Amino acid sequence: MRVSVICTVLNEAEAVGRLLESLAAQSRPPDEVIIVDGGSSDGTPAVVLSHADRLPLKLQEARGANISRGRNLAVKRASGEVIASTDAGVRLEPDWLERLTAPFEGLAPDALAAGCYAAAGFFQPDPHGPFELALGATTLPLVDDIRPERFLPSSRSVAFSRGAWQCSGGYPEWLDYCEDLLFDFRLIECCGGFAWAPEARVHFRPRPTLRSFFKQYYRYARGDGKADLWRKRHALRYVTYLLALPALLALSILHHPLWLLILLAGALAYCWRPARRLAAQWQGYGWPQRLWALLLIPLLRLTGDVAKMLGYPAGLRWRRKNRARDEIHWRRTMASGRRYG
């Protein structure tokens, strides 16, 4: 079984080395590594090529290509029957590729080339300091939180057969964010689901500042709007912040202060799961740092929600302007598409 690892990069000179070092240390070495550069101006290609003596690298420049386009180009250039996808800036566990491709072992190359098979790995934060520790706990699940039958893997850690990629139609090149979710839906449609490989783990660093986190979640929500994803989730967020929260505040002021207890209970419940995750990950940090990380959780929750509430309408506006484009109506071509979102 021949395995190709694919990745896209854009101005990742400071981060891509960590990925390539961990790829070179894999217990199951990749047969080839295809990296598509979207037009970096910071010397990223030179950093990539500096690892050519340790890895079977293929570097392709595709100036202006988004992530979806870059991944599709990488798959087209790959010669492996199994494609493993990851991202620049992550650090791979030494047995990541071995664990991720284990579900494909025993399948004939012809079956992999024509059949539909996919495997979902896992990803976890690699924080530097209490802010990133709190952000990882707020935004990312623990492996024990995952329900494998419903898990939608990030393309930081996913593998699929060539036949599955062909069946799916590839990554949606009209979408700049949340593209891996639509690709997941297509893979589920083609393959019936993902083989769960929770020990195939990658580590990535959360955003280092509140501003960069806000920008990240704004873009994610804009992608949701463009792709018409998670309507109920976004609607519930607007109802909570624009109706329920003002109503509780008004009742506490105009009727009785005990209504504030309901508001406080709701806020505590909203922060409970991130706090539980934080407690499971704060080993190695002193109590002042732990307390600071704990206090950051409500701020991070609020910041992420505001970013989503601003980003989602921007995506919907884009969708209305582009409603004549057939590819954005991806649900029409999926027999079970309505269960997503």
Beta strands, then each sheet from edge to edge (+ up, - down):
strand 1: 3-9
strand 2: 32-37
strand 3: 57-61
strand 4: 82-85
strand 5: 91-92
strand 6: 118-125
strand 7: 158-161
strand 8: 195-204
sheet 1: 3+ 2+ 1+ 4+ 7- 6+ 8+ 5-
end
